[in-house]
């Protein structure tokens, strides 16, 4: 599409290397820029297009880091691809997006010269389909003469309806204030591909184009700043029944005024399509076994997937193995992105010989055995001990080990922590080399040892509280808990069981028979599969279905919006959401009893403000009787590629339970670097009465956790500070050295934490210091128990544990600094 089109550039080396030479189809001519990093080459396709591929044929002066971007107006740009570690030659990238203008924005040059391209080729379809909606973007105005409303009107002669009547001589205008909005009701949820605005002289310089399924919870389709009025057209991607312009800054002393507001939609997801239905097959990545199958055949399938997944830390494979009730003489070795699950109502309905994890793939080091799970079955280990040598994001739930449990790799190599809940281990649990561990609402036959931070709540058989030596922090009960929803099967087919809330819980939920709760048939779930769009998923949620994410990767260009109370969103096999265009991955309304469980969010290359938001800003409803829960919901920024997000999770609703999460800014893999996978904060809690049980948050560039809600509680916190600040000057919070791992806001009056640890390992500049690992207000109601800090091998120093109290963590001996209680 780009050949022979008009091209411009930020600069040219000389008259012989103009921008047009990169789009002339001649590999003997080239464009080259001035000798600075921030340079760009742009082509005007002449009309909006669906873009599927971009090819760059570099001359010797290439870009080692750059972005491919698209724009509808040449002013506001969307990232289609962020590239790091480029090696020149010919780069061909598959992309998805729309725009009239496409550009290469240089970030880092590979040589002392500028950027130089023989050819810059853009492939796609002029006026093509909208990749988010899957259909042709209609030229007709879906908003014409539809019901409308506005935040205000200037007078009776300028109603909201005048912006949707097709008459350029009538207009809507607002009161003289910011913000103001005007909206239209399309009559049904539809896929929205373009919005046209025809402004009167009183226009907006900044505004948002937003969509909503219910007229209450809004999703940003486009945020516009620096607008100049006149006729404006914006390619967007999203779905909703309601569409609005939400003005945030006026250009004049008058209100906002629009002659016309047109909305264009695609056919897919529109009113002529059948609505999404519940139930259906679980897809090719779900492997279902029953006892009539041969043990050798089942073992062969397990081993084949393990061979693929054992070392595929950032691979694309996703698998769930489901065992129907019965006994199986097999050992399920569990690799990355693999879940082993029993389909009985209770754990003892399914028995395997082993569900095991070791670390042979990584030389006996288990510190990277992430992203896998086992739940709802029993194990009868032939040798008496089952091995589960994992670290973060590897939940062990509703398990019955008819013997002992070993949490260390063969050879007792390093291992950095994990999580057990609602499980019964008849023998002793041996953590051995595990640095930290959290066990909740379980029954164990004993606990062998402790390294730094072993935390128990509601565990029958747990060692007595003895911190600092041995380092056991033990709470007799868990104040509030609700076990994770799980898939099971009965005579009617597949169902999802939703356990009831427990207060002051102790021991397993199934100690006296089946776990109390409610059962939901699969017919009430939209069974999503990779390739489903967010628009389709949201349409299913909007009509009242729950959501089951089957194993795979879901690329979404709008948030998954959960607006209905008691909705269950359950992932299998670490189903993974990747948001594009800087949108959020999941947004939950301020409603009762939503359950988010069992999925991973991988931040996209264009920076999102927030990846998961529970409750909009200002949420205030009381959910104490029926809290929202996040369980085994993980976030990753970098590692698979250069992802970016300002904040991973924001909790605005009250009474939320965060039960086992790992929010991780990557420290290894692809797309890693202080200015590459940028992410400032892991978790921000604004809601009151929020409880975290099993909170793992690591490597963010500023505070890892910020807590501003009242009466917050955390039982177990594991943290490593960012590895990669370049120097102390780059790692200052004002005049304070470094950023605390866990900050409680100065206005908070009541907050409590048990068993919290923070570690440093500055591998770029080991002289960097952090002043305090924990930063909290000094008030009677703010209390902490069993705190520790560690400098790993002396690579960095934490001067104090909390608020200037506690000795430094420093030195190559890797000896923790501990505080029993504060204040």
N, C-alpha and C positions, 0 to 999 in steps of 0.2 A: 504493500500500500504506500510505502514511503518513497519509492523511486520516482525521481523527477519532481517531487513536491518541494514547496518552499521550506528552506532550512535556515535557521539563525543560530548564533552561538554567543556565548558570553565574551569571547575574544577570538582572534585569529593570530597565528604566529606572523604571517605576512600575507600579501595580496595573492600569493600563489597557493595558499592553503585555505580557501574559503569554506564556509559551512556547507555550501551546496555540493562540494566535491565528495562528501560522505554519502550522498543520496543520488548520485548520478549513474549508478550501475557500473562504474569504471573502477576496477581495482588498481589502476595505475595512478589515480588521483586521490588526494586525501585532504581531510581537515586536520589542522593542528592548532592548539591553543597557546596562550601565554604560559609562562613557567610558574604557575601557582596551583594549589590543590583544588580550590573551589571554582571549577570551570564546568560549563555545560554546553551540550549540542542539542538542538530542538528541531523537530520537524512538524509541520502543519499538514495533517492528512486531508484537510479541506472539509471534512465533515466528521461527525461522531462515528466511531467505529468500535466493533468488538475486537480486542487485541488478544491474540493467542500465542505469538512468538516474537522474540526480538533477537537479532543476530548482530554481533559486533565483530568486525574484522579489524583487529588492531594492527597498527604499524608498530615499530620497535618501542615507541614511547607509549606505553599502555597504562591503564589504571589498575592498581592492585586492589582498590576498594572503590566502589561506585554504586549508584542506584539507578534503576530504570523506573521512570515515573510517567504518569499519564495525567491529563487535565482536560476538562471540558472548555476552559476559557483561557488557558495559557497563564493563569495567575495562581489558582489553587491546585496543588499537586497531590497525587496519591501514589504511594510507593507500590510498584508491581513486583520489584525484585531488588533485594539488597545483597550485594556481592562483596565478600571479603576474601583475601588470599588469592586474588586473580593472578594468572600467570601469562597473560597476553595470548597471542594467536587468535583463534576464532572462538568466540563465546556464543553459544546458542542457548537461549533460555525460553522454556515454556512458561507463559504467564497467563493470567486471567484478569481482564479489566476492560473498561471502556474509556474513550476520550477522543478528542479531536487532535490534541497535541501530545507528542511522546518525546521524552528527552533522556539522555544519559547525563546524570549529574555526578561529576567526579568528586570523590572524597579524598583519595590518597593516590599520588602518582608513584609509579614504580621506578622512575628514573629522574634525573635532574632536568629533563625537558618537560614540556607540557603534555597534554593528552593528544593522541593522534590516531585517527580512524580512517582506514581505506574505505570502509563501507559501514553504514548503519541502516539495517533493514528491519522493517516492521511488517509482520504478517497478521492477517485477520480479515475482517469483513466490514467494509464501509456500510454504515447504517445497519449493522448486524444485530444479532440477538443479544439480549441482556444476559450475562452469564449467571447472575443471581436468580433470575426468574425462569430462564430456560425457554422463553418465547420471544416473538418479535415485539419490539417496542412500538405501540400503536401511535398513530398520528392524531387520533381523536382524543378529545378532552374528557376524561372520565369524571371530572368534577363539575361539568357543565350542568347548571341548574339543580345541583344536589343540595340537600339541607346543609346549612352553615351556621356558624356562630362566631363570636369574637369576645375578647376580654372587655372591650369597650367600643363605643362608636362616638364620633365627634358630634353627630346630630342625627336626627331622623332621616335626613337625606343621604346619609353615607352608611347604609347598613352593610353587614357582612355579606349578604347575598349579592350585593352589587359587584363583588369581585369574582363571582362565579356565574354571571348571567350572559357571558359572551359579548357584552356591549362595552366597547372601549370608551364610551362616553359617560359611563357610570362608574362609581368607585366606592370602596370602603375606606374609611379613615378612622383612626383611633383617637382616644384622649391623648393629651400632651404629657406622656409619662413613659418610663421604661420599667419593666418590660411590658410588651403588649403582644397579643396573638390573634390570629384569625384561622379558623379551621373549617374543614369540609368533611361530611360523612359520605363515603363512597357507597354505602349500603351493604358492603360485605368485605371480608378480608381479601385484598388483591395484591399482586406483585407490582411494585411501583418502580418505574425505570427512568422517568424524567419529570422535572417540575419546571414550569415556565412562570416567571414573574414579570408583570408589566407595571413598573412603578410610576406613580404620579411624582410631582416635584418633591414631595415630602417622603423621602426614601430612607431605608435603613443602611447604615454602614456595617452593621454586624447583626447577624440573625442565624437562627437554626431552622432547618427544614426537618420536620419530625413526623413519625408515624406511630400509630397505636392500634392495637386490636380492640381495645375496650374504651378508649377515650379518656383513660385515667393514667396508665403507665406508658410513657413516651420513649421512643427510640430515636436517636439522632441519625438521620440519613445524610445530612451535610451540615457542617459548621462553616459559616462564611464570615470573613472579616475583610475590611478594606473595600467593601462594595461601593460602586459608584452610581447606582440607580439605573434608570432606563429600562431596557428589555434584557432580562437575564434568563438563561436556560441552564439547568444543572442536570447532568446525568447522575442518577442515584441508583441504589440497589437496596431493596427492603420490601417489607410487606406491612399492610395494615388496612383497617377499615376507615380510620380517621387520619387525615393529613393536615398539618398546620405549618404556618410560618410563625415562628416565635421570635419577635424582634427584641434585641438586647441593647442596641445603641442606635439612636436616631441621628440622621445627618443634618437635621434642621431644628429650629425651635418649635416646629409643629409636631403632630403625632406621626404615625405611620399611615401611608396611603397607597393603595393598590388599585389600578384600573382593572387588572385581571390576574387571576391565579389559576393556572391550568395544571392538571395532573395527568400523566400518561402512564398506562399500565401495560403489562404483558399478558398474553393469553393464559399461560400456565399459572395455576393458583388462583385464577379469576373465577367469577361466578359460574362460568360454564363448565368448569372442571368438577369431577366428583370429589367430595370432601374426603380427606384421609380417613382410613378405617383402622380399627384396632385388630390385634392378633396377627397371625401369620407365621411364616417360617422364621427361624432364628439365624439363617444365613450360613455360608460355607465355613466361617471361622469358629463356629460353635460345634464341638464334637460331642455327641451324646452316646453314652454306653449303657447297656443293660446286662444283667448277670448271665444272660443266655449266650453272650458273645465269648469267644475264646480268650483266655488270658494272654496268649501269645499275640493274637491280633490286636488287642487293646494296647499291650506293651509296645508293640511295633509302632502304633500311631503316636503314642506318647513320646517314644524315643526319637521319632523322625522330627517332630516339632521341637523337641529339646535340642537336637543337633542344630536346627536353624536358629533357635532363640538363645542358646547358652551364652553367647558373647555379643549378641545383637543389641548392645546397649542403646543405640540411637536408631535402630532399624524401624521398619514400617510394619512388621508382622504383629498381629494381635490375635490371641487365641483364648478360648474358654473350653475346658473339658468338664462336662456335666455327667455325673454318675447317678443313674436311677437306683432306688433302694436295692440293696443286696451286698454281697461280699465279693471282693475282687483281689485276686492274688497278683497284684501289680505294684510297682514302685513308680510313682509319678515324680520324675525329676523336673523341677520347675525353673524354666529360664525366664528371660525378660518378657514382659507383656503377656504373661500366661497366668490364667486363673484355674485352679482345681476346685470344683464345687460339687457337693452332694445335693441331690434332688429330693431328699427326704424332708419330712416336716421337722425332724430332729436329727442331731449329729449321729446318733447311733443307728440310724436307718441305713447308712452306707458305711462300709468298712474297706479300707485299702491296706496293703502291706507297708506302704510308705508314701509320704509326700515330702520330698527332700530337696534341700538346696545345699550345695557346697561351692567352693570357689576355685576349682581347678583351672578354670578359664583365665583367672587373674593371678596365677601363681600362689594360690592359697590365701589371698587377701580378699576379705569379704566386704570391704568398705564401699564397693560399688555394686553390690547385689541389690539393686533397686527394682521398683515397678513390677511386682508379681504378687500373687495372693493365694491363700487357701482358706476355705470356709465350709462349715456345715457338714462335716463328716468325721468319722473316727479312723484311727490308725492303730493297727496291731503290728508293731515292728518286730520282725523275726528275731533280731538280736537284742531286743529289749529297749532300744533307744532310737528315736527318730531325730534326724539332723535337719535343722532349719537355720542355716547360717546366712542371715540377711542383714541389711542395714535399712535405710529409710524407704518409705513408701512400699512396704511389703507386709500388709496386714495378715494376721493370723487370728481368725474369728470363728466362733462356734465350733471349735475343734475338741475332740476327745482323744487324747493320746493314751493308749492302754500300755503305758510304760513310761520311760523317761524321755526328756526333750533336751537335746544338745543344740545350743545356739551359736556354736563356734565352728569355723571351717576346720577341715582336716589339717592337723599340724598346729592348730590354735593360733593361726595368723590373725591379723587385725580385723576388727569388726566394729562398726560405729553406731549400732543402736537399732531398736525396733519396737514392736507393739504387739501385744496379745490382749484379746478381749473375749469375754463370754465363753471361755474355754476351760476344759478340765484336763489336767495332766496328772495321771495317777502316780507317777514317780516324781523324782526331783527334776527341776529345771536347772541346767548348767549353762550360765551365760559365759563363763570362762573369760575369753578375751573381749567380750562386748563392753564398750566404753560406757554406754548408758542404755537403759531399757525402761519401758512403761508397761505395766500389766494392770488391767482393769476388770473388775466384776468376774472373777474366775476362781477356780479351786485348784490348788497345786499340792503335790506331795512333798514339797520342800524347795529350797533355793540354795544353790551351791556356794556362790561367792558374789562379790561386787567389785567393780573397778572404780568408777567415778560417781555414777548417778543412777541408782536403781530405785524406781518409784512404783508403789503399789497403792491402789485404791479399791476397796471392796473385794479383796482377795483372801479367800479362806486358805490358810496354810502359809501366808506370807510371813517373812521374818519380821520381828518387832522393829518398830522405829528406833534407829540407832545412829542416825547421821551425827557426826561426820565419819565415825569408824565403828563398824563397817558402814559404807555409804548407803544405808537403806532409809528411804523416806516412806513411811507406811501410814495411810489413812484407813480407818476401819471400814468406811463406806465411801461410795461415790455419791455426792449430794443429789445429782440428777443425771439420768442416763436413759437412752432409748437405743436399743440395738439396731443395727443396720438392716434395712429391708433385704430380703433374699428370695431368689427364684426357687421354686420347688414344683413337684409334679404330683398329681393325684389322678384318680380315675377320670376326672373331667378334663385333664390336660394340664398345661403349665399355668401356674399361678405365682403371684408375688405376695409374700407374707410381710406385713408391716408390724413389728413388735410394738407393744405399748410402752409408754413412759414409765420409768421406775424412779422412786425417790429413796435416798439413803440405801442404795443398792449394795448387795453383798452376795458373792457367789454367782453361778451361772443362771441365766434366765430360764433354763430348761431343767432345773434341779428337781422340780416336782411335777414333771410331765411337760407337755408342749409349752413353748413360750407363749404367754398371753399376747393377744394382738388381733389384727384383722387380716383377712385374705382377700386379694383382688385378682379376678381372672385375667389372663393375658388379653382377652378380648377388649379390656378397658385400657390397654396400652397401645400407643403407636410404636410398632417395632421398627425402629430406624435402622438403616443400613448405610454404609459408606457410599457417598454419592447423593444422598438426600440433602436438599438445600435447607438452610435455616428457615426459609419462607414456608416450606412444606411442614417442617417440624413445628413451627409456630402456629400454623393453621390447625394442626392436630391438637396442640395444647389449648388453643383458643376455643375449640369446640368441646373441651372437657376431657380429653384423653390424657392418661399418664404417658410417660416416655421411657422406653427401654432402648438403650444404645447398644446395639450388637457390636462385637469387636471390629475395630478398624479405625481409620482416620477420617474425620469429618472437617472439611474446609468450609467455613461459614463466613458470610459477608455481612451478617447482622447478628445481634445477640439472640440467644435462645431466651425467650421471655416467659417466665413462669408467673402467671397472674392469679391463679386459682388456688384457694386454700386446699391443703392436704395433697397437693400434687406430688407424685413420686417421679423422680428422674434417676434411673438406675442404669449404670454402665456395666457391661460384661467385658472381661479381658482387657481392662485398662483402655477402653474406648477413648479416643483422643480428639479433642476439639481444637482446631487451629483457626482463630479469627483473622480476617484480612481487613485491610483498610483502616486499621486503628480502632475498630469497634470492640466492645466488650464481648466476652464469650457467653456469659450467663448473667441475666438480671432477674431478681426475684422481687415481687411486690411485697408490700408490708401486710402479709396475710398469715393466717395460722398454718402451722403444721406441714410446711413443705419439707420434703426429704430429698436431698441431693446426695448421691452415693456412687462410688466406684468408677470415677472417670478422671482423666488427666486433661488439663488445659495446657497447650503449648503456645506460648506467646508468638504472634505473627511478626513479620519483619517490620511493619509500620507500627509505631509505638501506640499502644492502647493506654488510655488514662487508667482504667480499672479493668481487670479481667473477669472477676466475679464480684457482683454487687448484690448484697442481700438487704432489701429495703431501700427505697430512694432516700436521698438526703432529707432529714427532718422527720423520719419515721418515728412514731410515738405510740402505736397500738400495743396493748398488753397481750403477750402470747404465753404467759406463764403456764397456763393450763395445757397448751398445745404448741410447744416450741418448734421452730424450724431447726433442722439438723443438717450438718455437712459432715459426711463420713467417708473416709478414704477418697477425698477429693484433693487432687494434687495439682500443683502448678509448676511449670518448668519454663525458664526464660534463658534461651541459649542451650547449646549442647547438640541438638539435632541440626540447628541452623541459628543464625543471628536473630533471635527474638528480642522484642523490646516491650516494656510496659512500665508505667510509672509506679503503679501499685498493683499487687497481685489480687488481694481480697479486701473488700471493704464491707464491714458489717454495720449497717445503720439500724436495723430492726432490734427490738429488745428481745431478751430471753432466748437467744440463739445458742445452740450447742454445737461447738466445733469439736468433733470427735475423730481424731487422727487425721492430720493433714501434714503434707510436706510442701512448703513453698520454697522453691529453689531457684536462685539465680546461678546459672551454671558456672562451674569452675574448670570444667574440662569438656572435651568434645569439639564440635565445630561452632563457629560464631561466638567465640569467647574472647573477651577483652574489656578493659575498663571503660572504653568508649565504643564498644561494639554491642554487647548484650546489656544495654543500659536498663537498670531497674532500681528505683530509689528505695521503695518500702515493700515489705512482704505483706503485712497485715495491719489494717487500721480498724479499730473497734470504736464506733460512736454510740452504739446501742447500750442500754442499761441491762444489767443482770445477764450478761453473756458468760458462758462457761466454756473453757477450753480444756479438753482431756486428751493429752497426747499432741502437743504443739511443736512441730519441727519447722523452723524458719531459718534460712541460711543465705549468707553471701550478698546481701543487698548493700547498695552504695551508701545508704544513710541509716536511719533506724530500721531494724528488721521488724519490730513490732511497735506500734503506737496505740495506746489504749486511753480513750477519753470518756467512755461510758462509766456510769456508777455501778458499784457492786460487782465488778468483774472478778472472775476467778480463773486461775490456771493451775492445773495439776499436771506437771511434767512439761518442761520446755527445754528443747535442745537446739543449740545455735552454734554456728561458726560464722564469724565475721567475714566480710569479703576478703578473698585472698590477694586481690590484684590492685589495690591503690598504688599508683606509681611512686608516691613519696608522701611524707607527712603533710606537706603544704597542700596537697590535693585531698587530704583526708582530715579536714578540720571542720568542726561544727562551730562556726564563729571563732572564738578564741580558745575553744575546748578541743583537746586532742581526740580525734576520732568521734564516732557515733555509738551511743549505747546500743546494745542488742535489744533491750526491752525498756520502753519508756511509758510511764504512766503520767498522763497530763496533769499539770499543776492544779487544776480546778477539781480534780477527783478527790472525794472524801473517803471512800471505802473501796478497797481492792485487796485481794489476797492471792498469794502464789505459793506452791509447794514443789520442791524438786526442780530447780531451774539451773541450767548450766550454759555457759558461753565460752567459746574457745577462739583463739587467734592462730592463724598460720599465714603470715604475710610473705608470700613467696616471690614477690617482686622487690620489695624493700623490707627486709626483716627488722629494720630499726624503728618501724612505725609503732606508735603507742596509742592505746585507747585509754582514756581517763577513767571511765566507769563502764562496767558491763550492764548495770541496771541503774536507771535514773527515775526516781519516784518522788512524789511529794512527801514531806515529813509531817505526817498527820497520824493521830491515834488509830484511825480506821484502815490505814495502809500497812499491811503486814506481809512479810515474806519469810519462808522457812526453807532451809536446806538449799543454800545457794553455793555455786562454785564457779570458778574461772580457771582456765588452763591456757598456757602458751605451749603449743605443740612444737617440741624440739627447740624452743627458744626463738622461734621465728615470729617476733613481735612481742609486745608486752601489754598486759592489762594492769593499769596502775592500782585500781581499786575495784572491789567487787560491786559495791552499791553505795552511791552518794558519798564517796570519799572514805568509806569504811571497808576494811579488809585489805590485807597485804597484797603486794603485786604478784601476778602470775608471770613468771619469767624463767629463763634459763633452760639449758638443754636437758635437764632431768625430767621435765614435763610433770611437775608436781603441782596438783591443784591448790588454789587458794580457796578456803571454805568459810562460809558464814552459817551458823546454825539457825539464827533467827535475826530479823531486822524489823523494827528497831530493837 
